[in-house]
Amino acid sequence: MKIEQIYTGCLAQGAYYIESEGEVAIIDPLREIDPYLERTKKDKAKIKYIFETHFHADFVSGHLTLAKQTGASIVFGPTAKPNFDAIIATDGQVFKLGKISITALHTPGHTLESTTYLLKDENGKANAIFSGDTLFLGDVGRPDLAQKATNMTKEDLAGLLYESLQNKILPLADDVIVYPAHGAGSACGKNMMKETVDTLGNQKKVNYALRKGITKAEFIREVTDGLLPPPAYFPFNVKMNKEGYDDIDAVIKRGAKPLSPNEFAAIANQSEALILDVRSQQEFAKSHIPRSIFIGIDGGFAPWVGALIKDVNQTILLVAPSGRIEEVITRLSRVGFDNTIGFLNGGIDAWEKAGKETDSIKSIGVDAFEKIYFSEHPAVFDVRKETEYEVSHLKNAKNTPLDNLNDFLKKYPASENFYLHCAGGYRSIIAASILKSRGIHNLIDIAGGFGAMKNTRLEIESEN
């Protein structure tokens, strides 16, 4: 028996490859399926089942493409109603895989179809659970994402989740291994650990939602407390996972179209395409196409795209590092953004050589900012999350979180210069690009962000 976790850091997502006697099961695959096909080829094995723990909201799964290419059966839990052929498992249904078995345990709460898959070894001993978004390490799945689809409140769903955990998960042995669908950084939970694998016994000790004696009322209150609004793209991804989508090869072929500066400019001017620049923040600050939006490929790319662009149907023109076009299109497609229509061939250098207009962002280091801070007392805006700001922040800085930046546009000074910062410089350049696209140009970025302020004379305070 082989169990392999295939973890994708930018999505904080875990897919799983399970093999026994030449038969393979894939759990919650990503949209690009080549890694799974390569593993089966190496093992001289065949994919028999593709198990989905639920209709994912934060990424587009690869179940349909994988089933099409391998002939494997897609399996969902009870109550799932996909618009394609799939096995809808009954609670407790057993699936044989070589010498081992996988049992579907219906664990509603995060969504109504949410299912945990229990793996038993060839001796029938419970070995592991693949818990999807039902149980994370340090947390449980948020119960507010499926409210509209179920006509239930988040409290109703949290109550279902409590029963699922108490009746299906907690009775299992302490040595059972927990393999969740997500880790720290995912928007599907609020308190996840950085680890991606643990034992159920340890989770019973450290996970607040599994503590001994917790009542249903306490569970509902604690699980629903402090939930931030979900990203706008989540419902679109659920729809794609439930109804279908284009193969990723078709998406890449459509998007990887090289455009000359003149062609790029013409399409940008004649359409409502968004110019998305994914280079480093330093490169973007130095020179970029006016009104383009920066979200760097080497940061938390896909989640920020989903959080800030909102509409997965938005057409996109790319400015990207040489040799990384296919990677960018792939990572956009992971969160359902399939409408990339071309990229700037030759990048910003070709744009400048063609005599096209460019813009830039003024950025200064903390040493220079420190002098300005004490002599001019300028307006400063911190675009980190509210929770980060509450821990500690620059005195007199106002918190305008990047996630909801458009809600704060009226707070920025109309004429005098103001300063932006985040934790390290990535988010503040994203914020600066959005503000400039809205016609707000009197901004200055603080390079290095809050992290660079710690060893200065700048005044740091906390709200706690």
N, C-alpha and C positions, 0 to 999 in steps of 0.2 A: 504494500500500500504506500502511495506517495501523496502527500499533501503539500502544495506549494501556494504561498500567498504572493500574489502579483500586485504590489502596492504602487499606486500612482500618487506621488507627493503633491502635485499641484492641485489635485482634487481631493486629497486626503482619502482616497478610495482604495478598498481592498477587493480584488477579484480572486477567485480560488480555482486551482487546478488539482483535481483528485483523480488518481489512477490506481486501478487494481486489475491485474491479469489482462492487461491490454485494453481495458474499457475505461473511458474517461468521462468525468462529469466536470462541467465548468459552472461556477456560481457567480452570478452578477458580472458578466464580462463587460469590458469596455468596448466602445464602438469599433476600434481598430483591432481586428481579430488575428492578425499575423502572429503575435506572440503565442497564442494558444495552438495555432496550427503548427508552428515550429516545434513546440514541445511534444505534440502528439507524433510528429514525424520522427523526432529524436527517440521517443519511447516505442516507436512502431506500434502505436495504439490508435484507437478510434473513439471519437467523441460520441457518447451514447445519449447523454442528457445535458441540457442547459437549464439550470435551476435559477429562477428569479425569485428573490425574497419579497419583492413588491414592485409596483410601478415607480421607478425612481424619479425623483424631482430634480436632483442636482446634476445629473448627467444622462446622456443618451446611451443606453445599453447596446451591446453588440449582438443580442440574442437573435434577431431576425437574419442578419447577414451570416452569422455563424451557423444557424440552422439550414439556411439555403445552401451553403457551401459544403456542409458535412452530412446533411440528412438527419442530424440529431433532433430529438424531441425537446421542445420547450416545455418547461413545467412551471406553473404558477400555483399559488396556494388557493384554498377555498374562497369563493365569492369573486375571484378575478374574472373579468369579462373582456379579454383582449379581442381586437378586431382581426385576428389571424388564428390559424390552427395552433392549438396548444393543449397539453394535458392539464386539466384543472384538478389538482390533487384533492383528495378528501383528507380530513384531519386524521393523522395516523397512518396514512398510506405509505407503504414501504416500496422502495425502488432498489433493485439489486444492481450492483456494480462489481463485476468480478466476484471476489470472495467477500466483499463487504456490502453493507446496505446503508441507505439514506432514507430516513423517515421524515415525512412532512409534519411539522407541529404547527398548527394554526395559532398564531400569536397576534391577533389584531390589537390595534391601539395607535401605532404610528399611522397606519392605514388599515382599512378593513380587511384587505387581502394579505397583509403582512404575515409571513411564514418563516419560521426557523427550521433549519434542516439539521437533523440529528444523525451523525455518522456513527455506525457501530462496526467494530472490526470483525474479522472472520470468526471470532468466538462469540459474537453477539454482545460484546461489552461496549457500552457507550464511550466513545473516544473524544468526540468534538461536536460543537454546535456552530453552525454558520448562521449568525443571528441577524444578519441584515441590519436594519435600523431599529429593531426591537430592543436590542441590548448592545450598548457600546461599552468601552472600558472607561469606567468612571461616570457613566451617564446612561440615559436611555433615550430612545428616539422622541423627538418633539411631537406632541399630539395635536398640533394646530394646522398642519399642512393639508389634511384631507377634509376639513370642516365643510367647505362648500359642496364637495362631491358627495358627502354623506348626509348632509342636513343635520349634523350633530355639532355640539359645542366642543371646544377643546377639553373641557372638563369631562364630557361624556367619553371622549376618546381616551383621555388619561385614565378613566375608570376601567375601560376595557384593557388598557395596557397593564394596569395593576393586576387584573385577574390573569392575564396571559403570563406575566412573570411569576406570580405566586403559584399558579397551577401547572404550568408547563416547564418553566426554566429552573426555578429554585429547588424543586424536588430532585433534580439530577445530581449525580455525585460531584464532590468537590474537585476531583481530578479531571473532570471534563474540560477540554480546552475551548476557549471562546475565541472565535474568529469573526469579528464584526465587519460590517461593510464600510465603516469610516473611522478615522482617527482625528486627533486634534487638528483644528483648522477648518473642519467641515461645518457648514451652516445647518446641518441636520440635527445638531445637538448643541449644548451650551457649556458642558463641563468635561469634555473628553480628555483622557490621558494621552500623553505622547506615545506610549507604547501601542503596538498594534496586535499583540497576542497576549493572552493571560489565561489563568485557570479560573473556573467558575468559583472555586473556593476562595481565591483571593478577592474576586469581585464582591463576594458576599461580605467581605471585611471592609473594603474601601469604597464601594459604590454607594453613595447616599441613598439611591433609590431601591437598593436591595437590603438595606440594613434590617436586622432582626427586629420584629415587632412593629415595623412601620404600618400605620393604619392606612386604609384606603383614602380617607380624607386628607391625611398628612401627605400621602403620595401625590394626590391630585394637586394640592396646594403648592408643593415644592417643585413638581415637574412643570407646572404652568407658570411659575413665577419667573420673571425676568426674561421672557422670550422676546427676542428682537424680531421685527417684521421680516418675513422670509424674502429672499431675492425675487424680483419680478419675473425672472425667467422660469421659475420652478413649475408653474402650471403648464407651460409650453412643453417642457421636457416630459412631464407626465403624459401629455397628449401624444407626443411622438412615440414614447415607449409603449403606449397602449394601442395606437392606431397604425404605426408604421412610419418609415422614413426612407430616404434614398441611401443606397450603398455608399460607403465612404469613398470608394474609388471614384464614383461619379462626382461627388462633392469636390474632391481634390482636382480632378480633371477640369471641372468648371471654373474653379478658383485660381488654379495655377497658370493663368494666362498673362504672359508678359506684355506690358503696355509701355510705349514710349512716353516721354514727358508730355508731348502734345496729345496723345491719345488719352493718357491718364487725366490731364487737365480738362479735356473735352467731356469725358464721361462724368467727372466730378461736377462740372458746371451744368451739364444737361440733365443730370439725374439727382436723386436725393440720397445718393450713396454717401456713406460715412467714410472719411479717410482715417484709417486706424494705423498709427505708427507704433511698432512694437520693438524698436531698438532700445538701447539703454537710455536711462533718464539723462545722462550726461550728453549723449549724442543728440537727443531730442531738444534739450535746453539750448544747445549750441546753434542748431539750425533745423527748422522743420517747415512743412507746408502750412501756410496760414489756415487756421480753423480746424486743423487735424487734431485728433484725440490721441493722447499717449496712454498706452497700457503695455508695459514692457513684457516681452516673452519670458524673461528670466526672473520675473517676480511671481506673485499669485495671479497669474494671467487669466485662466478661464473663469474662476469665480468673480474676478473684478469685471470682466467683460459682461458676464451675466447680470451682475449687480447694477452696472452703470449704463449699459446700452439698452436694457429693458426688453426691446422687441427682437425676438429671434429671427424674424423675417426681414430685418434691416439689411439692405445691400451694403457690402463692405468693399472698399478699395484698400489694399495693403501697402504699407511702406515697411520693409522688413530686411533684416540682415541677409546678405548673400548666402545662399545654400540652405536657408531655413524656411523657405516658403511653404513647402509641404508640411513641415512640422507645425507651422502656425495655423494652417488651414485645418489640419487634423485636430489640434487642440481647441480651435473654435468649434469644430463639429462635435466635440465631446459634450459640449453644453448646448447643442442644438442650433448654433449659428452656421447655417449651411449656405448662405447667400454671398460668399466671397465671389467677386466677379473679375478680379484681376489684381496684379501687383505692379508697382513702379519698377520697370526694368532698369537696372543700374543704380537704383536707390537715390538718395538725396544728392549724391554727386552728379548724377545725370540730370537731375532737376535743376541744379545750380548752373551746370554747363549750358543748359538750354536757355538760360537767362530768365528763369521763372522766379517769381517773388518768393521770399522766405521770411520766416519770423524766428524769434528767439525768446528765451526766458532769462531774465537777469537772475543770477544766483550768486550768493556771497557766503563765505565761510563764517563759522560762529565767532571767530576772533573779531572780524569786521563788524558783525552784527552786535557783539557785546558793546562796542563803543557807541554805536547808534542807539542801542537800547537805553543806555544810561544818559546819553546827551539829548536825544530827541523824543524819547518815550513814544515810539511809534505804535500803531495798531498791529497786533500780531494775532494770527489765526492758526489754531492747532487742528489739523484735519484727521487726527487719530480717532479711534472709536471712543465713545463716551466713557466706557469702562477704563480705558487706558488713561484718559484725561483725569479721571477721578483719583487714580492712584497717585499721580504727581504730574505737575504741569508748570509751565513758565508763568510767573505771577503776571496777572492782567491779560494773559492770552485768552481769547475767546475760542470755545470749542465749536467747530462746524464740521462734523464728521463727513468724510468723503462719501460714505454710503448714501447720504441724503443731501449732497452738496447743493442741489438745485433749490432746496427749501430755504437756504440761507443767503441767496444772492443779494437780497436787500440789506444784509448786514455789512457788506463790504463797502468801504469808502468809495465815493463817486469820483474823487479827483486825486487826493493825496495818496502817496505810496503806502502800501501795507505789506506785511511779511507773512509768508506761509511756511509751515513746517509740519512734518509727521514724525515718525520714529527714526527713520534712516534716510529718507530722501525719495523713495519710490512713489509713495502716495501723494506727496506734496506736488510732484511734477504732474501726476495725473490730474490733481485738482487744478493746477495752474493751466493745464491744457483745456480743461472744461471751461474755466472762467474766461480764458482768452477767446474761446469759441463763442462765448456769450457776449463778447465785446468789452470785457473787463481786462484792461492791460496794465493797470497801475499796480502791479504786484511784483514782489521780489521773493525768490525762494531762498530758504536757509539751508544750505548744503549740509548733509549729515544729520539734519533733524535733531530731535530731542536727545537722541543718543550722544550727540557730539556736545551737548550743553552741560553734561554732568561735571566736567572738570574745569568749569569757568566760574566767573563771579556772578553769573546770571542768577536771578532769584527764582528758586524752585519751591513750590508749595503744593499742598495736598488738600483735597476737600474732606478727607477722612480725619 
